[in-house]
């Protein structure tokens, strides 16, 4: 009789998880008051958000045009700093991780070469970016520099793994052709691997930027620059309504970057696999664009 | 002067010792010769040229090129290999692909910047394959036949001493087939290169080869002249 393994394995995994959790949790009664606590906390401390975080700071004096005076606010300064840190560390991360990932690919190099480079990438990846941020805050002090260094190291580890797995997944035939021609490793990397994998590499870099923006908000909490610095500041003063305002701003920015990232990455798919989404889909959901009301369909036809 | 381009001694080919594909007791191919390897599917035709190209290790025996047995790789640029699935960089342009061949055959590995000479050689090869209007086109956008011509242009630009081509005349229309055949054969004759072609279509093999090698049931029949090839079952 043929055993249906998934029907045994899935319930077994669920049971194992519940059993392990029961061992870890000493008092299940705590769950009962959780919802009520959340309601009280939400009503008394979180809501409504304090949007004064979008007002210009008292010092230094804001010199921007009145319509743009939000650019002097802590929210704007913080989020732009986070995006800048994410951008810089993504660019540096790609530049460093690409040669390392090529050297770490098993289809391009023998094991004695790939092993140390895989070890380097694993080491960079083994600590979360926030731990790297604490490390660099100790080394170079508070501010964006420690954030950039922390995020770059983490980007190298994370992106490097994505890259070498992608390189190892490429067709072997162009590499064999290059081998039979007698091309060197550098020529193979520049002439075959990078052009053949360019779409994946660009797509991964865009994804990494998006990831770094999300994580850039966290590293500020330990003093490594960005909007996390202000979140940490107001958490210390128990001003949770301002913290919520920052979190909403981060959420909106991450969603916008997420959409832009999906859009940009769609251009780097294999042709014909996925149609690139419309720019309009960043603002209007796809289901409306696919079944448009009359005013949208008229505009699209014109 | 005619010299020995490929010499095979007691060669057994395959991917595992337990199931060898074919045994070739002795085989000598001279420079300037065009050899067609034919036989049914799965007998080891492709494996044989991959073994000659040093992409597959022989299970036993030896392959020597120009009198030298190469353990790992033959000298840079000496072998032009056109695999059945072409081995092109699909996302790169036609020019980029052909330049790879031109670089292999005409400059050392450390000349990182492509010179004007490399570009000229590449453009000439592309022109000979009738693809001058596709120079900057990504290879993935070309038809199967056009992609095959890019692979051939890459090999011509490389100017190798030995060309190993796997079904390189398939997917071509009659007119293009004649053009490609005349260009490749012309190149081989002019440069005194050696062409080893895997071709399952016996009549097409006959039209290009000086001699034919038939692999059947793991045994290699002795060379026969191309005029006799059609009589081979």
Interface residues (C-beta under 8 A of the other chain):
Chain A: X171 X173 X174 X175 X176 X177 X178 X179 X180 X181 X182 X183 X184 X186 X187 X190 X191 X192 X195 X196 X198 X199 X271
Chain B: X50 X53 X54 X55 X73 X74 X75 X76 X77 X78 X79 X80 X81 X83 X85 X86 X87 X88 X89 X90 X91 X92 X96 X99 X100 X101 X103 X104 X105 X109 X110 X112 X140 X141 X158 X160 X164
